Amino acid sequence: MKMLLSYMLCFAYICTLIKKIMRTSFITSKVEIEDIITHCDVCFVGIIEADGTPYVIPMNFGYSNDEIILHSAPEGKHLRLLELNNRVCVTFCSDKKLVYQHPDVACSYSMQAKSVVCKGSVTFIEDLSEKELALNVTMKNYTDRPFKYSKPALANVKVWRVKVDEMTAKSFGQNFKNHRG
Ligand SMILES: Cc1cc2nc3c(=O)[nH]c(=O)nc-3n(C[C@H](O)[C@H](O)[C@H](O)COP(=O)(O)OP(=O)(O)OC[C@H]3O[C@@H](n4cnc5c(N)ncnc54)[C@H](O)[C@@H]3O)c2cc1C
């Protein structure tokens, strides 16, 4: 009986320890949040289907001053849905690493990562010079070079601007010592 009790106490202690280590915390610093966003090369854009169900697609993006810039072909399901409802939820995830406290304990495995969830409304940029500026905001996320675009290329691309009105960020498993690789 004593043995069982001490096992139970020991198990409870290990669980508390793992929970403490797996601690998830909110990130409130705007600089840190924007750093997470600009460390990503892909975001996940959640759009609302006509029947209310979610439709989430990966997209490349640019970010500047609380605005997410996206671009697409001039036609597509995403655009048809945005005509019905222009609200979107855009998610970013950076610095992902599989971590664990003990290699043999499944529940001690976790993912070290940082993520940001943004909500906002999509409007489309029509002015060609504004499109060019916005596309260069996107390119800046991938390369330092500025680019010139031909008029037909600018006319053909749909450039989305998401004005972010809600933004939260979380950090996961930052206390882990062991990681894969
Ligand atoms: C890493 C990455 C980055 C991308 N960046 C961009 C970008 O910057 N701009 C852009 O326009 N597109 C980008 N895409 C493609 C994008 O995810 C969509 O596939 C594309 O925009 C077409 O969307 P749509 O709503 O018009 O779908 P449609 O072509 O109309 O799709 C019809 C059906 O195909 C399925 N489908 C659509 N997209 C996907 C997908 N990605 N994966 C699986 N099934 C799908 C859905 O079930 C949908 O109902 C990217 C894809 C990847 C993987």
Ligand as a Chemical Component Dictionary entry (heavy atoms), coordinates in Angstrom:
data_LIG
# 
_chem_comp.id                   LIG 
_chem_comp.type                 NON-POLYMER 
_chem_comp.pdbx_formal_charge   0 
_chem_comp.three_letter_code    LIG 
# 
loop_
_chem_comp_atom.comp_id 
_chem_comp_atom.atom_id 
_chem_comp_atom.alt_atom_id 
_chem_comp_atom.type_symbol 
_chem_comp_atom.charge 
_chem_comp_atom.model_Cartn_x 
_chem_comp_atom.model_Cartn_y 
_chem_comp_atom.model_Cartn_z 
_chem_comp_atom.pdbx_ordinal 
LIG C1  C1  C 0 3.536   26.755 -49.851 1  
LIG C2  C2  C 0 2.388   27.271 -50.669 2  
LIG C3  C3  C 0 2.281   28.615 -50.928 3  
LIG C4  C4  C 0 1.247   29.113 -51.714 4  
LIG N1  N1  N 0 1.160   30.433 -51.962 5  
LIG C5  C5  C 0 0.147   30.910 -52.696 6  
LIG C6  C6  C 0 -0.002  32.304 -52.936 7  
LIG O1  O1  O 0 0.789   33.151 -52.488 8  
LIG N2  N2  N 0 -1.051  32.724 -53.695 9  
LIG C7  C7  C 0 -1.970  31.832 -54.197 10 
LIG O2  O2  O 0 -2.913  32.279 -54.873 11 
LIG N3  N3  N 0 -1.868  30.518 -53.971 12 
LIG C8  C8  C 0 -0.841  30.038 -53.234 13 
LIG N4  N4  N 0 -0.752  28.685 -53.001 14 
LIG C9  C9  C 0 -1.812  27.816 -53.522 15 
LIG C10 C10 C 0 -3.065  27.946 -52.633 16 
LIG O3  O3  O 0 -2.894  27.183 -51.458 17 
LIG C11 C11 C 0 -4.344  27.517 -53.351 18 
LIG O4  O4  O 0 -4.211  26.177 -53.779 19 
LIG C12 C12 C 0 -4.607  28.375 -54.581 20 
LIG O5  O5  O 0 -4.576  29.748 -54.219 21 
LIG C13 C13 C 0 -5.968  28.068 -55.201 22 
LIG O6  O6  O 0 -6.956  28.348 -54.277 23 
LIG P1  P1  P 0 -8.491  28.379 -54.704 24 
LIG O7  O7  O 0 -9.314  28.699 -53.492 25 
LIG O8  O8  O 0 -8.684  29.241 -55.894 26 
LIG O9  O9  O 0 -8.733  26.870 -55.026 27 
LIG P2  P2  P 0 -9.257  26.153 -56.360 28 
LIG O10 O10 O 0 -8.144  26.032 -57.326 29 
LIG O11 O11 O 0 -10.538 26.761 -56.808 30 
LIG O12 O12 O 0 -9.451  24.747 -55.674 31 
LIG C14 C14 C 0 -10.480 23.835 -55.822 32 
LIG C15 C15 C 0 -10.376 22.836 -54.698 33 
LIG O13 O13 O 0 -9.051  22.345 -54.565 34 
LIG C16 C16 C 0 -8.686  22.172 -53.202 35 
LIG N5  N5  N 0 -7.497  22.964 -52.907 36 
LIG C17 C17 C 0 -7.256  24.266 -53.198 37 
LIG N6  N6  N 0 -6.042  24.635 -52.758 38 
LIG C18 C18 C 0 -5.492  23.561 -52.167 39 
LIG C19 C19 C 0 -4.252  23.320 -51.536 40 
LIG N7  N7  N 0 -3.334  24.286 -51.377 41 
LIG N8  N8  N 0 -4.027  22.101 -51.051 42 
LIG C20 C20 C 0 -4.935  21.132 -51.174 43 
LIG N9  N9  N 0 -6.133  21.290 -51.766 44 
LIG C21 C21 C 0 -6.418  22.489 -52.262 45 
LIG C22 C22 C 0 -9.864  22.648 -52.361 46 
LIG O14 O14 O 0 -10.548 21.531 -51.877 47 
LIG C23 C23 C 0 -10.717 23.440 -53.320 48 
LIG O15 O15 O 0 -12.062 23.302 -53.037 49 
LIG C24 C24 C 0 0.266   28.192 -52.229 50 
LIG C25 C25 C 0 0.377   26.839 -51.953 51 
LIG C26 C26 C 0 1.415   26.378 -51.182 52 
LIG C27 C27 C 0 1.505   24.903 -50.894 53 
# 
loop_
_chem_comp_bond.comp_id 
_chem_comp_bond.atom_id_1 
_chem_comp_bond.atom_id_2 
_chem_comp_bond.value_order 
_chem_comp_bond.pdbx_ordinal 
LIG C1  C2  SING 1  
LIG C2  C3  SING 2  
LIG C2  C26 DOUB 3  
LIG C3  C4  DOUB 4  
LIG C4  N1  SING 5  
LIG C4  C24 SING 6  
LIG N1  C5  DOUB 7  
LIG C5  C6  SING 8  
LIG C5  C8  SING 9  
LIG C6  O1  DOUB 10 
LIG C6  N2  SING 11 
LIG N2  C7  SING 12 
LIG C7  O2  DOUB 13 
LIG C7  N3  SING 14 
LIG N3  C8  DOUB 15 
LIG C8  N4  SING 16 
LIG N4  C9  SING 17 
LIG N4  C24 SING 18 
LIG C9  C10 SING 19 
LIG C10 O3  SING 20 
LIG C10 C11 SING 21 
LIG C11 O4  SING 22 
LIG C11 C12 SING 23 
LIG C12 O5  SING 24 
LIG C12 C13 SING 25 
LIG C13 O6  SING 26 
LIG O6  P1  SING 27 
LIG P1  O7  DOUB 28 
LIG P1  O8  SING 29 
LIG P1  O9  SING 30 
LIG O9  P2  SING 31 
LIG P2  O10 DOUB 32 
LIG P2  O11 SING 33 
LIG P2  O12 SING 34 
LIG O12 C14 SING 35 
LIG C14 C15 SING 36 
LIG C15 O13 SING 37 
LIG C15 C23 SING 38 
LIG O13 C16 SING 39 
LIG C16 N5  SING 40 
LIG C16 C22 SING 41 
LIG N5  C17 SING 42 
LIG N5  C21 SING 43 
LIG C17 N6  DOUB 44 
LIG N6  C18 SING 45 
LIG C18 C19 SING 46 
LIG C18 C21 DOUB 47 
LIG C19 N7  SING 48 
LIG C19 N8  DOUB 49 
LIG N8  C20 SING 50 
LIG C20 N9  DOUB 51 
LIG N9  C21 SING 52 
LIG C22 O14 SING 53 
LIG C22 C23 SING 54 
LIG C23 O15 SING 55 
LIG C24 C25 DOUB 56 
LIG C25 C26 SING 57 
LIG C26 C27 SING 58 
# 
